[in-house]
Amino acid sequence: MKIADLIVPDRVIVPMHVSDKAQLLRELSRRTARLLPIDPQAIVDALQAREVLGSTGIGHGIAVPHARMKGLQQMFGLFARLERPIDFDAIDGQPVDLVFLLLVPDRAGNEHLAALAAVARQLRDRNVAAQLRAVATRGELYDALTLVTPLSDS
């Protein structure tokens, strides 16, 4: 699985202005609903339900909110770099500024685990994270997400 299979340059947002986790999930859902035929409230509800199970803040300023979505035909990714870090109840207690939204079809098998692993592996790479925080443009962010660290084809 490669991140380039999940995201295109138009799904990179820099900077995103939000003040808290709830607003972030609403804004991600609103922007995603512009691109998919899914109601934004259904996306918010699915993301919030997943967060109830445990925070998707994976540490080091990174969050990977994700959910299964009825009616979705293929996996969907969207990346945002926040203007200011926010509290996300991350496992290390650190605020989050790098966010990768992943939506998967409700009938998806274990391939969503490969997608989550690919995203987490790329974002947790210190060099990639530093580059994502340093570059200025959408294109540079996309390149950092998809080209810097080769991912396995698992």
C-alpha positions as CSV (number, residue, x, y, z in Angstrom):
1,M,0.0,0.0,0.0
2,K,1.3,3.4,-0.9
3,I,0.0,6.8,0.3
4,A,-0.2,7.9,-3.3
5,D,-3.0,5.3,-3.7
6,L,-5.0,7.2,-1.0
7,I,-4.5,10.8,-1.7
8,V,-4.1,13.3,-4.6
9,P,-2.6,16.8,-4.4
10,D,-6.0,18.5,-4.2
11,R,-6.6,16.7,-1.0
12,V,-3.8,18.5,0.9
13,I,-4.8,21.4,3.0
14,V,-2.3,24.0,4.3
15,P,-2.9,25.6,6.7
16,M,-6.1,24.5,8.3
17,H,-7.5,26.8,10.9
18,V,-9.2,25.0,13.7
19,S,-9.3,25.5,17.5
20,D,-10.1,22.1,18.8
21,K,-10.6,18.4,18.0
22,A,-14.4,18.7,17.4
23,Q,-13.9,21.6,15.0
24,L,-11.2,19.7,13.2
25,L,-13.4,16.6,12.7
26,R,-16.3,18.9,11.5
27,E,-14.0,20.7,9.1
28,L,-12.4,17.6,7.7
29,S,-15.9,16.1,7.2
30,R,-17.2,19.3,5.5
31,R,-14.3,19.4,3.1
32,T,-14.5,15.6,2.4
33,A,-18.3,15.9,1.6
34,R,-17.4,18.3,-1.2
35,L,-15.5,15.5,-2.9
36,L,-17.6,12.5,-2.0
37,P,-21.3,11.8,-2.3
38,I,-21.6,11.4,1.5
39,D,-23.4,13.6,4.0
40,P,-20.9,15.6,6.1
41,Q,-22.8,14.8,9.3
42,A,-22.5,11.0,8.5
43,I,-18.7,11.5,8.3
44,V,-18.5,13.5,11.5
45,D,-20.6,10.8,13.3
46,A,-18.4,8.0,12.0
47,L,-15.2,9.8,13.0
48,Q,-16.5,10.7,16.5
49,A,-17.7,7.1,17.0
50,R,-14.2,5.9,16.2
51,E,-12.6,8.5,18.6
52,V,-14.9,7.1,21.4
53,L,-13.1,3.8,21.1
54,G,-9.7,5.5,21.6
55,S,-7.9,8.5,20.2
56,T,-6.5,8.3,16.8
57,G,-3.7,10.7,17.9
58,I,-0.7,8.4,17.4
59,G,1.9,10.7,19.0
60,H,4.6,13.1,17.9
61,G,2.0,15.7,16.8
62,I,0.2,13.3,14.4
63,A,-3.4,12.1,14.2
64,V,-4.9,9.6,11.8
65,P,-8.7,10.0,12.2
66,H,-10.4,7.2,10.3
67,A,-13.7,5.4,9.9
68,R,-15.6,3.0,7.8
69,M,-18.2,4.6,5.6
70,K,-21.3,3.0,4.1
71,G,-21.6,3.8,0.4
72,L,-17.9,4.5,-0.1
73,Q,-16.5,2.6,-3.0
74,Q,-12.7,3.1,-2.4
75,M,-10.4,4.3,0.3
76,F,-10.2,8.1,0.6
77,G,-7.4,10.1,2.2
78,L,-7.1,13.8,3.0
79,F,-4.1,15.5,4.7
80,A,-4.1,18.8,6.7
81,R,-1.4,20.7,8.4
82,L,-2.9,22.8,11.2
83,E,-2.0,26.4,11.6
84,R,-1.7,25.8,15.3
85,P,-1.4,22.5,17.2
86,I,-4.5,21.4,19.0
87,D,-5.2,19.0,21.9
88,F,-6.3,15.7,20.3
89,D,-6.0,13.3,23.4
90,A,-3.1,11.7,21.6
91,I,-1.4,8.7,23.2
92,D,1.6,10.8,24.2
93,G,-0.4,13.8,25.4
94,Q,1.2,16.1,22.8
95,P,-0.8,18.5,20.7
96,V,-1.4,17.6,17.0
97,D,-0.6,19.6,13.9
98,L,-0.3,16.9,11.2
99,V,-3.6,15.1,10.4
100,F,-4.3,12.4,7.8
101,L,-8.0,11.5,7.4
102,L,-8.7,8.0,6.1
103,L,-12.1,6.8,5.2
104,V,-12.6,3.2,4.1
105,P,-15.6,1.4,2.6
106,D,-17.7,-0.3,5.2
107,R,-17.1,-3.6,3.4
108,A,-13.3,-3.3,3.2
109,G,-11.4,-6.2,4.5
110,N,-8.0,-6.0,6.1
111,E,-6.6,-3.7,3.3
112,H,-7.6,-0.8,5.5
113,L,-5.1,-2.0,8.1
114,A,-2.3,-1.8,5.4
115,A,-3.5,1.7,4.6
116,L,-3.4,2.8,8.2
117,A,0.1,1.2,8.7
118,A,1.4,3.0,5.6
119,V,0.1,6.3,6.7
120,A,1.4,5.9,10.3
121,R,4.8,4.7,9.1
122,Q,5.3,7.6,6.7
123,L,4.1,10.3,9.1
124,R,6.0,9.0,12.1
125,D,9.3,9.1,10.1
126,R,11.1,12.0,11.8
127,N,12.5,13.3,8.5
128,V,9.1,13.2,6.8
129,A,7.4,14.9,9.7
130,A,10.0,17.6,9.9
131,Q,9.6,18.2,6.1
132,L,5.8,18.3,6.4
133,R,6.2,21.0,9.1
134,A,8.7,23.0,7.1
135,V,7.5,23.2,3.5
136,A,5.1,25.9,2.4
137,T,3.0,24.7,-0.5
138,R,0.4,22.0,-1.2
139,G,2.7,20.4,-3.8
140,E,5.6,20.2,-1.4
141,L,3.4,18.7,1.2
142,Y,2.1,16.1,-1.3
143,D,5.6,15.2,-2.4
144,A,6.7,14.8,1.2
145,L,3.8,12.6,1.9
146,T,4.2,10.4,-1.2
147,L,7.8,10.4,-2.3
148,V,10.3,10.8,0.5
149,T,10.2,7.4,2.1
150,P,9.5,4.3,0.0
151,L,6.7,2.2,1.5
152,S,6.4,-1.5,1.2
153,D,3.9,-2.9,-1.2
154,S,2.2,-5.0,1.5
